[in-house]
Amino acid sequence: MAITRWESSTLVRVTGELDLSNITSLERRLAEVEQGSGTSLVIDLTALHFIDSTGLNSLARLDQRLRRTGGRVTVMTRGRIGRIFHVIGLDQVLDVRCEECD
């Protein structure tokens, strides 16, 4: 995971897989980022190859926490991973920006 900070937002790039095997370490890092993220958190999943329900649920919970303080999560994704957000309706909850999605 790579983290880039700006004045009022933070970009978090997640690569590889996001599932039960690594969600705890990701959530720990996101909690640290959340503390100083400002109002906007951009999660870049464009290099992600796999995401399961624990990863999706974690992103939805993160968005709920940030909204309580006036923030928001934007998810950047593409292709098959982006279509998952659409199929389960998570793109109606999160601000999802998808490249190469039908």
C-alpha positions as a Markdown table, in Angstrom:
| # | Residue | x | y | z |
|---|---|---|---|---|
| 1 | Met | 0.0 | 0.0 | 0.0 |
| 2 | Ala | 1.3 | 3.4 | -1.0 |
| 3 | Ile | 0.0 | 6.6 | 0.7 |
| 4 | Thr | 0.2 | 10.1 | -0.7 |
| 5 | Arg | -1.1 | 13.1 | 1.3 |
| 6 | Trp | -2.3 | 16.5 | 0.1 |
| 7 | Glu | -3.8 | 19.4 | 2.2 |
| 8 | Ser | -7.3 | 18.1 | 2.5 |
| 9 | Ser | -7.1 | 14.6 | 1.0 |
| 10 | Thr | -5.1 | 11.4 | 1.0 |
| 11 | Leu | -4.5 | 8.9 | -1.8 |
| 12 | Val | -4.1 | 5.3 | -0.8 |
| 13 | Arg | -3.0 | 2.8 | -3.5 |
| 14 | Val | -3.9 | -0.8 | -2.9 |
| 15 | Thr | -2.4 | -3.5 | -5.1 |
| 16 | Gly | -2.7 | -7.2 | -5.5 |
| 17 | Glu | -5.5 | -8.8 | -3.5 |
| 18 | Leu | -7.8 | -7.4 | -0.8 |
| 19 | Asp | -9.3 | -10.2 | 1.2 |
| 20 | Leu | -9.7 | -11.8 | 4.6 |
| 21 | Ser | -6.0 | -12.7 | 4.7 |
| 22 | Asn | -4.8 | -9.1 | 4.6 |
| 23 | Ile | -7.8 | -7.0 | 5.7 |
| 24 | Thr | -6.6 | -6.5 | 9.3 |
| 25 | Ser | -3.3 | -4.9 | 8.3 |
| 26 | Leu | -5.0 | -2.7 | 5.7 |
| 27 | Glu | -7.6 | -1.6 | 8.2 |
| 28 | Arg | -4.8 | -0.7 | 10.7 |
| 29 | Arg | -3.1 | 1.4 | 8.1 |
| 30 | Leu | -6.3 | 3.1 | 7.0 |
| 31 | Ala | -7.1 | 3.9 | 10.6 |
| 32 | Glu | -3.7 | 5.7 | 10.8 |
| 33 | Val | -4.5 | 7.5 | 7.6 |
| 34 | Glu | -8.0 | 8.4 | 8.7 |
| 35 | Gln | -6.6 | 10.3 | 11.7 |
| 36 | Gly | -4.8 | 12.9 | 9.5 |
| 37 | Ser | -6.6 | 12.5 | 6.2 |
| 38 | Gly | -8.5 | 15.8 | 6.2 |
| 39 | Thr | -11.9 | 15.5 | 4.5 |
| 40 | Ser | -11.2 | 13.3 | 1.5 |
| 41 | Leu | -9.8 | 9.8 | 1.2 |
| 42 | Val | -9.2 | 8.4 | -2.3 |
| 43 | Ile | -8.7 | 4.7 | -2.5 |
| 44 | Asp | -7.0 | 3.6 | -5.8 |
| 45 | Leu | -7.8 | 0.0 | -6.6 |
| 46 | Thr | -6.8 | 0.2 | -10.3 |
| 47 | Ala | -4.0 | -2.3 | -9.7 |
| 48 | Leu | -6.1 | -4.7 | -7.6 |
| 49 | His | -6.6 | -8.2 | -9.0 |
| 50 | Phe | -9.1 | -9.6 | -6.4 |
| 51 | Ile | -11.4 | -8.2 | -3.7 |
| 52 | Asp | -13.7 | -10.2 | -1.5 |
| 53 | Ser | -16.7 | -9.2 | 0.7 |
| 54 | Thr | -14.4 | -8.3 | 3.7 |
| 55 | Gly | -12.6 | -5.8 | 1.5 |
| 56 | Leu | -15.8 | -4.3 | 0.2 |
| 57 | Asn | -17.4 | -4.2 | 3.6 |
| 58 | Ser | -14.3 | -2.5 | 5.0 |
| 59 | Leu | -14.4 | 0.3 | 2.4 |
| 60 | Ala | -18.2 | 0.9 | 3.1 |
| 61 | Arg | -17.5 | 1.2 | 6.8 |
| 62 | Leu | -14.6 | 3.5 | 6.2 |
| 63 | Asp | -16.9 | 5.8 | 4.1 |
| 64 | Gln | -19.5 | 5.7 | 6.9 |
| 65 | Arg | -16.9 | 6.8 | 9.5 |
| 66 | Leu | -15.6 | 9.6 | 7.3 |
| 67 | Arg | -19.1 | 10.9 | 6.5 |
| 68 | Arg | -19.8 | 11.4 | 10.2 |
| 69 | Thr | -17.0 | 14.0 | 10.2 |
| 70 | Gly | -17.9 | 15.6 | 6.8 |
| 71 | Gly | -15.5 | 13.5 | 4.8 |
| 72 | Arg | -15.9 | 11.1 | 2.0 |
| 73 | Val | -14.3 | 8.1 | 0.3 |
| 74 | Thr | -13.7 | 8.0 | -3.4 |
| 75 | Val | -12.8 | 4.6 | -4.9 |
| 76 | Met | -10.9 | 4.5 | -8.2 |
| 77 | Thr | -11.1 | 1.2 | -9.9 |
| 78 | Arg | -11.3 | -0.5 | -13.3 |
| 79 | Gly | -12.6 | -3.5 | -15.2 |
| 80 | Arg | -13.8 | -6.6 | -13.4 |
| 81 | Ile | -13.2 | -5.1 | -9.9 |
| 82 | Gly | -15.2 | -2.0 | -10.8 |
| 83 | Arg | -18.1 | -4.1 | -12.1 |
| 84 | Ile | -18.2 | -5.9 | -8.7 |
| 85 | Phe | -19.0 | -2.5 | -7.1 |
| 86 | His | -21.8 | -2.0 | -9.7 |
| 87 | Val | -23.3 | -5.5 | -9.4 |
| 88 | Ile | -23.6 | -5.4 | -5.6 |
| 89 | Gly | -24.8 | -1.8 | -5.7 |
| 90 | Leu | -21.9 | -0.4 | -3.7 |
| 91 | Asp | -21.4 | 2.2 | -6.4 |
| 92 | Gln | -24.7 | 3.7 | -5.2 |
| 93 | Val | -23.2 | 4.1 | -1.7 |
| 94 | Leu | -19.6 | 5.0 | -2.4 |
| 95 | Asp | -18.2 | 7.5 | -4.9 |
| 96 | Val | -16.8 | 5.0 | -7.4 |
| 97 | Arg | -14.8 | 6.1 | -10.4 |
| 98 | Cys | -14.4 | 3.2 | -12.8 |
| 99 | Glu | -12.2 | 3.0 | -15.9 |
| 100 | Glu | -13.1 | 0.4 | -18.5 |
| 101 | Cys | -16.4 | -0.5 | -16.9 |
| 102 | Asp | -19.4 | -1.3 | -19.0 |
